[in-house]
């Protein structure tokens, strides 16, 4: 647990926490038994405590924000009855809506967040906690912290993994038809937006043998992700996957992030993911699908049937950060 002790209470807490003098701000200093000072700021002293539970003598409302903050979230900030949570890195925001509803049920704190699965930037405010001032007390703050501990994670920002991506587009046979292709450039720009690099772009005939050869060439040249764009029928997709399994079956491992569908699919062959997008999807829907699928995959989030069918973000997030 991290304790946030108001600076105005600093002197009265010297004996209880064995805190260092203000001159040593920023240094690590071990306390006698109950923790360690992490940092001394202008308004608060930050103490790493080895005991659970909210205790008196510091800003427990700020502590509630710390309890809700998960990975990829910077140190909570407080001011004028509001605790703000900022992203500590670029990534994908994940919000535990069920836990936040439980917190709201206590009628002590209101937590506004950005939408679940939204792409966020480092230092961007992703959540704010507001007091319900007339009903806020230490018991309810203790309940808030307990909910956060029992339902972790509450609010996280997942970083995007970076890949060397090869994109294989099948079905553009006539010379110059590639100029009318909008899906491949869309995918290329989206991967680069999240830090991955495009190793190869290859256009092949709409048959399994040519696609399979392009995949093998891409892996040979160092791609650690292959993206397919085609309009294969289900039986063609099955034949292609079976051919890949026969080549990479010895190294294949079970991976929970496997999705098989008409519009989008993901398979793993050894350590290499193969993502497929249906080239027959209308451009507007393709843009929505790409905006949803790629950041979630790069952040390591499972993509569900509902995600793909909906072509949009979750509806269960709370209102904006007003």
C-alpha positions in Angstrom: 0.0 0.0 0.0 1.1 3.6 -0.6 0.2 6.2 2.0 -0.2 9.9 0.9 0.5 12.1 4.0 -0.4 15.8 3.7 2.6 18.0 4.1 0.8 20.1 6.7 0.7 17.0 9.0 4.3 16.3 8.4 5.7 17.4 11.7 3.0 15.6 13.8 3.7 12.3 11.9 7.5 12.3 12.3 7.5 10.1 15.3 4.8 7.7 14.0 6.4 7.2 10.6 10.1 7.9 11.3 10.1 10.3 8.3 13.3 12.0 7.1 13.7 15.7 7.2 12.5 17.9 4.3 16.1 18.4 3.2 16.3 14.7 2.2 13.3 14.9 -0.1 13.5 12.4 -2.9 15.7 10.0 -1.1 14.7 6.6 0.1 14.5 6.3 3.9 13.5 3.1 5.8 11.1 3.5 8.6 11.3 1.5 11.8 8.8 -1.2 11.0 5.9 0.0 8.9 7.3 1.1 5.6 9.5 3.3 3.5 9.4 6.9 2.3 9.2 6.9 -1.5 9.2 10.6 -2.1 8.5 14.0 -0.5 6.5 16.4 -2.7 5.2 19.9 -2.2 1.9 18.8 -0.7 2.2 15.2 0.2 4.8 12.7 1.6 4.5 9.3 -0.2 5.2 6.3 2.1 5.3 2.7 1.0 3.5 0.8 3.7 3.6 -2.9 4.4 0.1 -3.0 6.0 -3.2 -3.2 4.3 -6.2 -1.0 5.1 -6.8 2.8 5.2 -5.3 4.4 8.3 -5.7 7.9 9.7 -3.2 10.7 9.3 -3.2 11.2 5.6 -5.4 11.9 2.6 -7.4 8.7 2.4 -9.4 10.0 -0.6 -6.2 10.1 -2.5 -5.5 6.6 -1.3 -8.7 5.4 -2.9 -7.4 6.7 -6.2 -4.2 4.8 -5.6 -6.1 1.6 -4.9 -8.0 2.0 -8.2 -4.8 2.7 -10.2 -3.4 -0.4 -11.9 -0.5 -1.0 -14.3 0.4 1.8 -16.7 -1.2 4.5 -14.4 0.9 7.3 -13.0 0.9 8.5 -9.4 -2.7 9.8 -8.6 -3.1 13.6 -8.4 -5.5 15.4 -6.0 -7.0 18.9 -6.0 -10.3 20.5 -5.1 -12.0 17.3 -4.1 -11.0 15.4 -7.2 -8.4 12.7 -7.7 -7.1 12.3 -11.3 -5.5 9.3 -12.8 -3.2 9.7 -15.8 -1.7 7.2 -18.2 2.0 6.6 -17.5 2.5 5.3 -21.1 0.8 5.2 -24.5 -1.5 2.2 -24.7 -5.0 0.8 -24.4 -7.2 1.7 -21.5 -8.9 -1.1 -19.6 -11.7 -0.4 -17.2 -13.3 -2.9 -14.8 -16.8 -1.6 -15.1 -18.2 -4.1 -12.7 -15.9 -2.9 -9.9 -16.7 0.7 -10.6 -20.4 0.0 -10.4 -19.8 -1.6 -7.0 -17.9 1.5 -5.9 -20.8 3.7 -7.1 -23.2 1.6 -5.1 -21.5 2.8 -1.9 -22.7 6.3 -2.7 -19.4 7.8 -1.5 -17.3 8.2 -4.7 -18.1 8.8 -8.3 -15.5 7.6 -10.8 -15.7 9.0 -14.4 -13.5 7.2 -17.0 -12.7 7.4 -20.6 -14.4 4.5 -22.6 -13.0 1.0 -22.1 -10.6 -0.1 -24.8 -9.8 3.4 -25.8 -6.3 4.3 -27.1 -4.7 6.8 -24.8 -1.5 8.8 -24.7 1.1 9.2 -22.0 0.1 11.8 -19.4 -3.6 11.8 -20.6 -6.2 11.9 -17.8 -8.1 8.6 -18.1 -10.2 8.7 -14.9 -11.3 11.1 -12.2 -12.7 10.3 -8.8 -15.2 12.8 -7.2 -16.3 12.9 -3.6 -19.9 12.6 -2.6 -19.0 15.0 0.2 -22.0 14.6 2.5 -21.7 10.8 2.6 -18.0 10.2 2.5 -16.4 8.8 5.6 -13.6 6.5 6.6 -15.7 3.4 6.6 -16.9 3.9 3.1 -13.4 4.7 1.9 -12.3 1.4 3.5 -15.0 -0.4 1.5 -13.8 1.4 -1.7 -10.3 0.2 -1.1 -11.5 -3.4 -0.3 -13.5 -3.5 -3.6 -10.4 -2.3 -5.5 -8.3 -5.0 -3.9 -10.8 -7.8 -4.4 -11.5 -6.9 -8.1 -8.1 -6.0 -9.4 -7.3 -4.7 -11.9 -9.6 -1.7 -11.9 -8.0 0.8 -14.3 -5.0 -0.1 -16.4 -3.2 1.1 -19.5 -1.7 -1.8 -21.5 1.3 -1.0 -23.7 1.3 -2.0 -27.3 3.7 -4.8 -28.3 5.7 -4.0 -31.4 6.0 -6.4 -34.3 7.7 -6.7 -37.6 4.7 -7.0 -39.8 4.3 -8.6 -43.3 1.0 -7.9 -45.1 0.0 -10.4 -47.8 -2.9 -9.3 -50.0 -4.5 -11.9 -52.3 -6.7 -11.4 -55.3 -5.2 -8.4 -57.1 -4.2 -10.1 -60.3 -4.3 -7.4 -63.0 -1.5 -4.9 -63.3 -2.4 -1.6 -61.6 -5.3 -3.0 -59.5 -3.2 -2.5 -56.4 -3.8 1.2 -56.8 -7.4 0.7 -55.9 -6.6 -1.3 -52.8 -7.6 0.7 -49.7 -7.3 -2.0 -47.0 -3.6 -2.7 -47.2 -2.6 1.0 -46.8 -5.1 1.2 -43.9 -3.6 -1.7 -42.1 0.0 -0.5 -42.8 -0.7 2.9 -41.3 -2.5 1.5 -38.3 0.3 -0.8 -37.3 2.9 2.0 -37.7 0.7 4.2 -35.6 1.1 1.9 -32.6 4.9 1.4 -33.0 5.2 -1.7 -35.2 7.1 -1.7 -38.5 6.1 -2.9 -41.9 8.6 -5.4 -43.2 7.0 -6.5 -46.4 3.9 -5.7 -48.6 3.2 -8.4 -51.1 0.3 -8.8 -53.6 -0.4 -12.4 -54.8 -3.0 -14.3 -56.8 -6.2 -15.4 -55.1 -5.1 -19.0 -54.5 -3.8 -21.0 -51.5 -0.4 -21.9 -53.0 0.6 -18.3 -53.8 -0.6 -17.1 -50.4 1.2 -19.9 -48.6 4.4 -19.1 -50.4 4.1 -15.4 -49.5 3.7 -16.3 -45.9 6.8 -18.5 -45.9 8.8 -15.8 -47.6 7.7 -13.2 -45.0 8.7 -15.4 -42.1 12.0 -16.2 -43.9 12.7 -12.4 -44.1 12.2 -11.9 -40.4 8.5 -11.1 -40.0 7.1 -12.0 -36.5 3.5 -11.2 -37.6 1.7 -11.9 -40.8 -1.5 -10.2 -41.9 -3.6 -11.6 -44.7 -6.1 -9.7 -46.7 -8.3 -11.9 -48.9 -11.8 -12.9 -49.7 -11.4 -16.6 -49.4 -14.3 -18.9 -48.8 -14.5 -20.7 -45.5 -13.2 -24.0 -47.0 -10.3 -22.1 -48.6 -9.4 -20.6 -45.2 -9.5 -24.0 -43.6 -7.2 -25.5 -46.3 -4.8 -22.6 -45.8 -4.7 -23.0 -42.1 -4.2 -26.8 -42.4 -1.3 -26.2 -44.8 0.3 -23.9 -42.3 -0.2 -26.3 -39.5 1.5 -29.1 -41.5 4.5 -26.8 -41.9 4.7 -25.4 -38.4 2.8 -28.0 -36.3 5.8 -29.2 -34.4 6.4 -25.7 -33.0 2.8 -24.7 -32.6 1.5 -23.9 -29.1 -2.0 -23.4 -27.8 -2.8 -19.7 -27.4 -5.9 -18.3 -25.7 -6.0 -15.4 -28.2 -7.3 -17.4 -31.1 -10.4 -16.2 -32.9 -12.0 -17.6 -36.1 -14.6 -15.7 -37.9 -15.7 -14.6 -41.4 -14.6 -11.0 -41.1 -11.5 -11.4 -38.9 -9.5 -14.3 -37.6 -6.3 -14.9 -35.7 -4.2 -18.1 -35.6 -0.8 -18.8 -34.1 1.9 -20.9 -35.7 4.7 -21.3 -33.2 5.4 -17.8 -31.9 4.0 -16.1 -35.1 0.5 -14.7 -35.1 -1.4 -14.7 -38.5 -4.2 -12.2 -38.6 -6.7 -12.3 -41.5 -9.1 -9.6 -42.6 -11.9 -10.2 -45.2 -11.2 -7.9 -48.2 -14.9 -7.9 -49.1 -15.9 -5.9 -46.0 -17.1 -2.3 -47.0 -14.5 0.4 -46.5 -16.3 2.1 -43.6 -16.8 -1.2 -41.7 -13.2 -2.2 -42.4 -12.0 1.0 -40.8 -14.1 0.4 -37.7 -12.9 -3.2 -37.5 -9.2 -2.3 -37.9 -9.6 0.5 -35.3 -10.9 -2.1 -32.9 -9.0 -5.2 -33.6 -5.4 -4.0 -34.1 -4.9 -2.0 -30.8 -6.6 -4.8 -28.8 -4.4 -7.4 -30.3 -1.2 -5.4 -29.9 -2.2 -4.8 -26.2 -2.7 -8.5 -25.6 -6.5 -8.2 -25.1 -8.8 -11.1 -26.2 -11.0 -10.2 -29.1 -14.5 -11.6 -28.7 -17.3 -12.4 -31.2 -19.3 -9.5 -29.8 -16.4 -7.1 -30.4 -16.1 -8.1 -34.1 -19.8 -8.1 -34.8 -20.4 -4.7 -33.2 -17.6 -2.8 -35.0 -17.5 -0.4 -32.1 -16.2 0.1 -28.6 -17.9 -1.1 -25.4 -21.2 0.7 -24.4 -20.8 0.0 -20.7 -18.3 2.7 -19.8 -19.4 5.6 -17.7 -19.8 9.2 -18.7 -17.0 11.4 -19.8 -14.4 13.3 -17.7 -16.5 16.4 -17.2 
